[in-house]
Amino acid sequence: MTLFFIGEIISSDIIERKDKNTGEMLRYLTVNVMMRMVTKEGKPKVYAEDIQLPLIYQDTVEQGVGKYIVIPYNYIQTKDKSYLFPDDKYQLVILDHNPLEVSKPLKKSA
């Protein structure tokens, strides 16, 4: 199943770590993404995540700080675990505005 993580790009960093099996140094991009929302009751909620992406997205992400990012994810459920990882079949998208922002309240259906 493909899911989409959406939020404002706050910052990004390049992280290095050593692969325990091969000893190889691995580098990846960590992006801090935040989403502000309001519940039906009008209460503010803030969610933040650090997301790992391949280094090929470094320039795109750095130019998008303060803008909104949409990251496609694959979700796989096995009998023992759930896995969530970026879906490389799709490109991430940078937007100037929050795509989930509702400009006026939705009317309840009767």
N, C-alpha and C positions, 0 to 999 in steps of 0.2 A: 504494500500500500504506500502511496506517495502522500506525504504530509508537507505542509509549508510552515516554516518558522518565520514570523514577521516581527520586526522591531526596528528601533532607531539605533544606528551605529554610534556608539559612544567613543570607542577607541579600538586600536588593534596593536598587536605585538607579535614579533617573531619569536617563537619558542624553539629551543633545541633540547633534545634528549637523546640519550644513548640507548640503542636497542639492546636489551639484555642478552638476546640470543646471538646476534651477529657482531655486536660491538660498534656497529655503524652509527654515526651521528645523524639523527633525523631532524628535519626542520619543518615547521608548519606555522601557519598563521592562526593566531587566536584573536577572535573578534568579540568584543563586549557589546552585546545587543540588549536594549531595554525597551519594554513596551508599557506605556501608561494607558490604563483603561478605567472606565467608570462602570460600576455595577448597576443593575436595574434600580437599586435603592439609592443611587447617586453617590456611593462611596468610592473614593479613588483607590485603585490597585496599581502596583508597580511590580513588574516581573523583569528579571535580568538574568542573562545567561552568558557564559563564555563558550563560544563555538569554535571548533577547530576546522579550518579550511585549508586546502592546498595553497602553496605559495603563489600559484598562478593568479590568484585573486587579490594579491597584495595591493597593486596600484588601484584597482577598482574600489576596493574597500577604503583605502586611505583617502581617495578623492570623494568618497561618499560619507565621511564623518558628518553627523548631524542630519543625514538623510535616512530614509527607511530602506531596509533590505528585506527581500523575500528569498529565503533559502529552501529549496526543495529537499526533502528528506525521504529516505526509505525507512519504513517501519516493518520489522520482521518479528513475528512472535513464534517461538518454539515452545515445546512443552516445559522447558526449564528456564528460559530467559526471553527477554525482549531486547531487540537491537534497534538503534536509531542512528543512521549515518547519512551524510550528505549524498544526494543522488546525482551522480555525474552525467546522467543522461540529459539533464536540464541545466540551463544557466541560471545563476542567481540574478536577481533583478534589483536595481537601485531606483527608488522613487523619491520625489521631492516631498511627498505628503504621506500621511498615514492612510493606507488603503482601507483600513477598518473603521476610520472615523465616521461617525454618523453626524451629519450636519443638523438634522432636526430629528426629534424623537419619532420612532416608528409607531404607527397606530396599531392598537391591538385589534385583531379580527374578532368579530362577534360570534 
